[in-house]
Structures are given as C-alpha cells and as structure tokens.
Amino acid sequence: FGGRPNRVGDHIVDLLSRSQNRFDSVCMVAAFAKASGVAILFDVLRNYVNSGGSVTAAIGVDQQGTSRQGLELLLQAGVQVFIFNNPGAETFHPKYYLFQRSAREGVALVGSSNLTRGGLYENFEFNVRVDHDLTTTGDVQLFDSFLLSFGMVTDVSTGMAIRLDQNALAELARLGYLLDESRVPTGEEGG
C-alpha cells in the first residue's frame, strides 16, 4: 500500500491511537531508525506507552543507517529498544510492525519501510497489512511465527542483541555505528 492515507506511517499512527479495542503490545523491527521518522510518531508512541501500552523495538545499526538522535527519541518515548548487530556478517535488514490485543487480535505490517521519514511516509515502499484473528488456529500460528522471529532478534544471549540504554548508546556512537543527523545536509535523509 502507499499514498495518503495508506502509508505505513498512517497505519502505525491509526493502530497506536485506537481507543476501542486497544492493543496491549507493539513490536517493531527496522533495519534503520532516524529522528526524521521517530519524531513523526513520537507523540503517539509516548501517549500509547503512558497509557499502559508496551512498545519494544529491535533496530539495526549496519551501514550507519540508524542515527543516535532516532534512538534517543525512541528511548524518550518510553520504547524498550534492542540493537541487533552481527559485525562482519550480513546486514540486518527486516522491517515489520506487530500489534497484539490479548489473545484476540493481531496486526502485522510487513514490507520495506524503515523507521525513517522516507520509509514511513515519502519513499515508494511496498508493505502488506495482515489482520489476524487470534481465536483461530491458522492465524495464531502465523502471528506466533512473527513473534518467534521478534524473540530471536531481541535475545541478548546470542551476543547479537543488546538492550539499549544511555551507556550502550554512547558506546555505539563512539564505535562509529550511528549516524549523527545533525551533520547530515537537509534533503539527504534516505532510508
């Protein structure tokens, strides 16, 4: 899907803003996250977390596609962030967003959209929305496969995922993994 009002960012805002049949938890996986995208979602993420919702994100740091500022905003919004990195191996490149309401309903947005302004709103992207009825076996199995994948990319025991805090953020920046958006010329956001 694409174009107003069918951009992946529109779907995320709509799903997080529900007052009826509100989701309990949200899992986000993106190869790249930048302040340009997170800032657009910041208020709705913070409101969702402040009203008792749980948001967990797994973000990649390959190719300096993720910025320090984007990660800082996620933390400020109350998102529990995990960084996935396997130095010297293939690029971490998945993108999907999962919304779950108890054992009743699940929504998966799966496609090419990173957590950036371009990925959420401006680029030509391809994404699919799959609504799951979690009271039926087939839908439960499919949604559980997404959750299993999410569990793998947030599993700190593998050594490829770390839980992000201010110390880890500073270390990632020091090691040169993160883009500094304050040094990127306007109009060169990408992602």
N, C-alpha and C positions, 0 to 999 in steps of 0.2 A: 504494500500500500504506500501511498505517498500523496503529497499535495494537501492543502488545507481542506478540511480539518482531520486529515487522515495520516499525519506524520507520526512517527513512533513517539516523539515527544508529547504530542497531543494525547495519545493513548495512555502514556505513563501518567500525565497530569490528571486525566479523567479517572483512571483507576485508583490513584492515590487520594483523590478528592472525594470519593464516594462517602456519602453519609448513611445511605441504606446499604445493607449487606456489605459492610466494610470488610476489607481484607485484614487478616491478622498479621501476615508477614509478607515481606517482599525480599527477593533475592535478585541481585543484579550482577551480571558478568559482562565485562567490557575489556577489550584489549587496551583501549586508551580512554582516559578521562581528563578533561580540561575544564578550567574555570568557566570558559565560554559556554559549556553545556550545563555544568553543575549549577551555575548561577541562575540559569533559567528555571531549574527545578528546585532551587534551594528552599524557597518558602513552603512549597507543597511538601517537600521531604521533611522539613523541620516541623511543620504542623502535624504531619502524619505521625512522626516519632513522638512529639509532645503529647499527642492524644492517645498514646499507648501502643502504637504500631511498631513493628520491628523491621528494620531495613539492614540487610547485610550485603556487602558488595565485594566481589573479587575483581581486582583490577590488575592489568598487566603493566609492566614498566619497560618493555622492549622498545628499541629504536627511538627512545626519548619521545614516545607518543603520548605519554602521560605527564601532566605538569604538577609541580609542587602546589600551585595555587588550587588546582582542581581537587587534589587530595585533601588539602586544608579545608576547603569548603564542605566536602563530604563529612569530615570529622566534626566540623562546626554544626552541621545539620543533625548530628546525632547518629549518623550511619556507622555501623561497625564495619571497618574496612580491612580486607585481607589483600596483600600484594602477592601476586603469583609471578615467580621468576625462576627460570631454569637456565642460568648463564651458560652460554656456549651451545645451547640446543636451539631447537626451532622456536619461532616467535609465537608467543601466546596470543591467539587471535580470535577467540569466540566472543559472541555478543548475544546475550539473551537476558530477558527480564521476566521473573516469575512472581506471580501474585497468588496468595493462597488464603482462603477463608475456611478455617476449621477443616473438617472432612467433607465439605460440601461443594466447594467451587475452587477452580484453579484457572489461571490465565497465563499463557506463555506467549511472549513476544520474542520471536527468534528471527535473526537475519543479520544484516550487515551494519547496523547502527551502533557506533561507539557512543560513549557518554560525553559527546562534544556538541557544540552548536551545529556544526556541519552534519554530524551523524544523526542528531535528533530532529533537525529542522530544515537544513539547507541543501544538503547533498542529494543526489539521486541515489537512493538506497532501496534495498529490497528486504522486506520483512513480512513475516506471516504471524497473524494472531490466531492462537488455538485456544478456544474456551473448553475447559474440562469440567464435566460433571463428576465430582469425586465421590458420588454414591454409586457409580458404575465401574465394574472391574476393569474394562479396557482403558477408560480414561484415567483411572487410578494408576495403572501400570505405566502408561505413557508419562504422566506427570511425575511419578516416582523416579523415572529414568532421568528426568531433568534434575530432580532434587539430588539424586545419587551423583550426577556429574558435578553439581554445585558442591557437594560434600568433598569430592576429590580435589577441587581447586582451592578449597579453604582448609584442607587438612595440613596443619603445621607439622605433623610428624613426618611428612615426606621430605621436608627440608626445602621444598619449592614454594611454600606459602608461609608468610609471616603476618601476624596481626599488626596492623598499623597503629602506631602511637606517635607522639611528637619526637621521641628519640629515634625511632625507625625512620620517620620522615626525614629528619636531619641527616641520618646516615645515607639514605638513598640519594639525597641531594648531593652530599659530599662525594659519593662514589660516581656521580655523573649520570645516574639513571633517569633523572627527572628533567623535563623541560622547565625553563623559567619563563612563564608567559609575559613577564614584564620586559623581557628582552626580545620578544617576537614582534616584528613590524605588523601594524594593523593590516588586516586583509590576508594574512598568511597563516590562518588558523589551521586549516586542513582537518583531517580526522573524521 
